[in-house]
Amino acid sequence: MINTVLGPISEDELGITLMHEHIVVDITGAEKSLEKSYTVKEVVDYVLPFLMDAKDKGCQTIVEATPLGLGRDLKVLIECSKRSGLNIITCTGAWDGADVRGLSVPMDIQEMTIEEVTDVWTKEFEQGIGDTGIKPGYIKMALGDEGKIFPLQEKMLRAAARTSNKTGMFIACHIWASVSLPLVVEILEEENVPYDRFIWVHADGQMDMDKILEYGKKGIWLEFDTIGAAKDFVKFPPAIKKLQEEGLISQLLFGQDSGSFWVKDDNEDWPMRPYARFFNEFIPFCEKEGLEKEFLLQILKENSKSVLR
């Protein structure tokens, strides 16, 4: 069974699944994000039409990629799932991407040992998050964007690895700088995490095909998920075709990094990245480049099922 915010479902209920989306993102920092500056109704009213558009195009499940400290809000996710009819899968874990250096990692987690963090995340899986009874479906991480793994990031990654080994949850790890991937995989190997329990989130960020092929052949999952903010889709068809040629298409996942309701300190306008862009724009573009719609939908359905089961 697969955990969603409304309870467990079977793998056959997943259907067409977008593997990386956001509904609320709070970039003011982990401590500030505890003080909600919005209401559940405000978020749902804003996000729901975009969710319904994706559902109308055939989407059945959204893997929501926002951990605690970056804005994870279970009340919002529950209401969005109820109102839209979409399955929504939430996560445990920690986000330390870009150059924020711990800003989005809760201070109590930063002060814990690896084993203490492992215990917290394992308990969320076994007993539910807080007193909600809601269990995460996977572990979300973000690190390595500056080309190295800092001590806090290594601690979080080792905790994620040990949690994965205890629970079976896969690790979805945001790594934009491809140079950091070997450093991450080395730590996973030291922690004896199977390659096929790890997703390279933003594998398409720099579209480093040498590393995509090298580590895909080791067995890790390759997630193409910058589609939501992409100015164009030119780089994607050749990369997808190369994965076909190399026999790695069964390890490809799709998401968009789309959404969301943004909470921020400044007045910068960060518009919604629609959840249906994959269906409305990406698929038609790929069809013109010789990739069939049904082939892309099968990746959304069958590959997602394989990693989530």
N, C-alpha and C positions, 0 to 999 in steps of 0.2 A: 504493500500500500504506500501511497505517496501523500505526504502531509501538505494540506492547503490551509488557508486561514479559516475555512469553514469545516475543517475536519479531513480525515483521510479519504482518498479516492483510489480507484484502481488505475493501472497504467492505461487501460483502454478508454478511460474517461478523459485522458489528457487532450487528445485530438491535436489539432494544429496549435503549436506552442511557440511563443516568442520567448527566447531564453534570457533576455536582458533588457528589462524596462524599469522605469521609475514612476512612482506616483507622487510621493513627496520627497523632496531633497532639501535638506537644511545645511547650508554651507557656512553658517555662522559659528560652528564649532560645537563639540559634543556637550559642553556644559551649558551653553546658551540654548541648545536644542531641547533641553529638558523643560524650558519655559515656552510653552506653545503660544505662538503669536497669531494663531488662526483657529477657526472652528472646524469640526469635522464636516459640517454642512457646507462651509465655504469651499473646502477642497473638493468634496464630492460633486457639488454643482458645477465646478470648473472642469473637472477631469472626466466626468461621466460621458458627455457627448463624444469625446475622443475614444474612450473605451468602447462605446457602443458602435462606433464606426468600424473599429477593428473586428468586433464580434460579427457585425453585418457582413464583413468580407470573409468570414470563416474561422477567425481566431477563436479558440476555446480556452486556452490557458496562457497566463502571463507569469513569468518568473520575475518577481519584483526584487531588484538588486540593491536595496538600501538597508544596510545594517544599522544597529544601534549606534548613535553618535553622528550619523549622517542624515538622520531624520526618520528612521523606521517608526511608523505609527500604525499599530495594529487596529485601532478603532477605525481609522480611515480605510485600511485595506479590507476589513470585514464589510464595511458599508459599501465600498466599491464592488466587492464580489457579489454581495446580495443584490445590489441594484442593477448590475450589468449582466449577471448570470455567468460571468467568466470565473474559471478557477484562478486563484491567485496564490502563488507560493512565496512565502517569506523566507528570510535567512537569519542565521546567526553570523558572528564574525566581526571583523573590524576593517575600517577603510583608512588607509594612509597613502593615498595616491598623490599625484602632482608633487608639490613641494611644501605641503602644509605641515609636515614634521610633527605629527601627533595631534593636531588640532581637532580631528574628528574621532579620536579614540578616547572614550570616557576615562577620566582620571583614575577611577578605582581599578579599571582594567589595566591601565599603564603601570600601576603600582603592584600588581600581582605577579607571582612567579608563573612560569610556563604551566606547571601542573595546576595551579589555582585557576588560571584562565581555561585550561582544558576542562576542569571540573564544572565551571560555570556554563560553558557551551554544551557540554555533554548533558548536563542537567536540563538545559532548555530542550534538547532533543528528547530526552526520556520522560520529562515531567511537564514540559510546556514552559513558555516564556512568562516569567512572573506568575501571577495567579490567573492568567487567561486560559490556560489549557491548550493554547495554540503552539504547535510544534513547528520548528523550521524544517524546510525541505533540503537545505544545503548550507554550506559555509561560504560566505563571501569575504574575499580579501582584496586589498589594493596596496601595492608597494612597488618599489624598484623603478619608479619613473625618473629618478635622477641618475640612473645607471649604476646604482649600488644598493645594497640591502643594509639599512641602518639597524642598530641593535634592537630598537622597539619593533621594527618590522620583522626581524628574524624571530624574536620572541613570539609574536603573533602567528607567524607562519608555522613555527614548530608546534604551537598550541593547536592550530588548525589541523596540522598533520596528525597529531595524537588524538584529537577529537574525531577525525575521520576514521582512524583505525579502530576507535572504540565504537563508533556508531554506524559506520558505513556511508555516512554522508559524503558526497563529492565536494571538492573545493573548487570554486570558481574564482580565479585570481586575476584581477585587473593588473596587467603589466603592459605599459605602453612602449617602454624602451626595450626593444628585443634583446639588447646586450645583457639585460638582467635575467632573462629566462634561464640560461645555464646555471646562474647562481641559485635561483629558486629550485630548479630541478635537483641540484646537488643536495640541498637541504632535505627535499622530499625523499631522495634516495637514502640519506642518512636516517630518516625517520621511517623508512620501509613502507612508504605509501605507494600503492600500485599506480603506474602511469595512467591507467584508464580511469582513475578516480580524480583526475586533475583536468581542469579546463583552463586553457590560456585565453582569458578574456582580452579582447582587443588584439587578437593575433593579426588582424588586418590594419592595426593602427599605423605601422610603418610598412606593412606588407613585405616583410623580410622573408622572401620565399625560401631562401636557404635554410633559415631556422624553422620555418613552418614545415618544410619537408623533413628536415632532420628529426625534429621532435615529434612530428606526426608519426613518423615511422617507429618511434619508440613506443607510441600508443597513447599519447596525450590527446585530449580533445582540443580542436581548433575552433574558436568562436569568432566569426565575422559579425561585428555588431556596431560598427561606426556608421551604419546606414542612416540612422535617424538624423544626423547632423551633416552628412556628406553633401558637398556642393554638387557632385555628380557621382555616377556609379561606374565610371570608366574602368577603374582598376579591378572591379570584382569579377566580371566574366572570365578574363584570362586566368585569374587565380583559381576560380572554381574548376575551370577546364583542366588546369594543371593537376589539381587534386584528383580529378577523374582519371587522368593519365597515369598517375602514380598509385592508384588504388587506395586513396585515402578519403574518398568522398563519404564513407560511412563514419568518419570522425569529425565531420564538419557540422557546426551548429550555427544557427542564425539568431541574432537579436538586433536591436536598433539603438540601444542606449537612449530610448525615447522618453518623453514626458517633459516636464512634470509640473507640479505646483512647487515653485521655488521659494525658499525662505533665505533671504540674504540681507546683509548689512547696508548695502548701497542701493542706489536707484537704477542700476544697470538693468536694461530690459533683456531678459532671457525668455524668449517666446517658447510656447509649447512646441515640442517636436511630436507631431501626430503619430499615434500608435499604428495607424493604418497605412503609413507610407510604404511599408514593404509590399503591400498588396496593390496600392494605387499607383506607385511609381517604379519601385524596384523591379517587380516581376515583369511589367511591360518592357522596361529597358532591357532586361536580360533576355526576354523572348526575341527581341530584335537582334541580339547577339548570338542566337542559336541555342539558348537554354530553355527547355520547355517548362511551362508553368507547373505541370504535374510533378516534374522532377524536383523543382524547388519546394513545392508543398510537401512532398514526401520527406525531404530533409527536415522540414519544420515538424513533421509528425513522427516519423520513425526514429530519426537520430535523437530527437529530444526524449522520446520514450526510452531509448536505450540507456541514456545517461541518467535519467531521473528514476528509473525503476529500482 
